C-alpha cells in the first residue's frame, strides 16, 4: 500500500464521536445533579432572581458550587475534542463547504465558554470571594453569561455545522439533520436572553436538545462514504 493510499484512512481516524458526546453529556448532567443533591435540592440560582436568595445560596453551598464547576470544566475537554474530531471527519468525507469549519469554531467556543463559566463558579465557591454582594453578583452574572447564553449560542453553531453538510451530502438521516437545524435556530435565538430576561426559557431547551442531538449524530455520522453518498457529497460541496 502506498503512502497516498494510506492517507484517507489516516484522515478518518480519531476518537469515536458518539462516545465523546456521551462523556461530555454525562459530565455536564452529573454537575447539575450532584450539586443539586449536595445543596439539599436547591438549584444554581438564576441571575434574575432575588439578590438575597442568590447571596444565601453561595454562602450556604460552596461545596456544591465547587463540584459543579469541576464537572463542567471536565465536560468542556471532551466537547472541544468532539468539535475537532467532527470537523476532521467532515473534511475526510469530502465536505469542503464552511460547515466543517463552523462546527470546529462553534464547538471550540462552546467548550471555552463552558470552561470559563466553570472557573467563575469555582471562584464563587471560595469564601474570600463572598465578602461583598457586588462581587458575588458580578461573578454569577459572568458564570451565567458564559455558561448560559455564550455556551448555548456557540453550541448551536456546532450543531448547525454538522447538520447542514449532513443534510446536503446525505451523511445523516434527513429527519435528524432537519432537527439539528431547528435546534440550532433556537440556540441562536437564545441570544435574546441578553436583552429580554424572559427569553432565558430557550436556554435549557436548546442546551439539552443540542446535547441529545450531538450524541445521536456522533454515532450516526459515517467514517467513510458509500458510492451514493460520495457522489452526493461531491455535488453538495462543489
Phi, psi and omega in degrees: 000131182279168178296325180295323180287332181280337186303314180301319181293322178295324180292336183270355181283166180144169180299148177296123183299317182299318180294317177301316181296320178297318182297310183288333176290316180296317179297317180295313180294325178296322178299320179290311185294311184293317180295325178293319178296316180296331180270014178071029179097353178279135179265164178304126188291148175284141177292349180266003180274178179299140183296323181299318180292323179296311181296320180296321181298311184288331176287324186271337188229054180296324181294320178296319179295320181294317179294319177300314179297319180299312183289325176293320177296318178299322181293332183292335183290304177296335176294318178295320178295321177302312182300315180295319181291318179297317179297315178297322179297316180297319177297318181292337178274002176098006180282119178244359176288169183296346185307316182296320179289323177298319178299317180295311181295314180299315181293320179295318179289324177298318179294320179296315179297319179295319179296318179297317178299319179296320180290323175297321178296320178299317178298322179295341179275354181274130181302324182296335183275353185260017184282338181227136182297326180295322179294316180299313181296321180295316179293321179293320177298320178294320178297321180288316183297321181279312183279342178263269184301308183302312181295313186293319180300315181284333173297324176297324177295322176299314179298313181297320181297335176267322185292320184296306176293331176298325178281308185293325182263001179068028181277339179233154174305138185305314179301322180293317179297317179295321177298322178298320178296319179296318178296319180298322179297315179298319180297318180291325179293340179293351173303331181298344178302330180290342179250323184236105181307326181296340180288353180297343178298337180285340184296306179295327179298308182292321183297305185288327175294321178295316180299314179297320181294317181295324175297311182297312180297325180299324179278335186262339180294122186288160175271330180230163181258129171285169184304314182293315181292331180296316179291324179293321178296319180298318179292322184291328185258001182292000000 
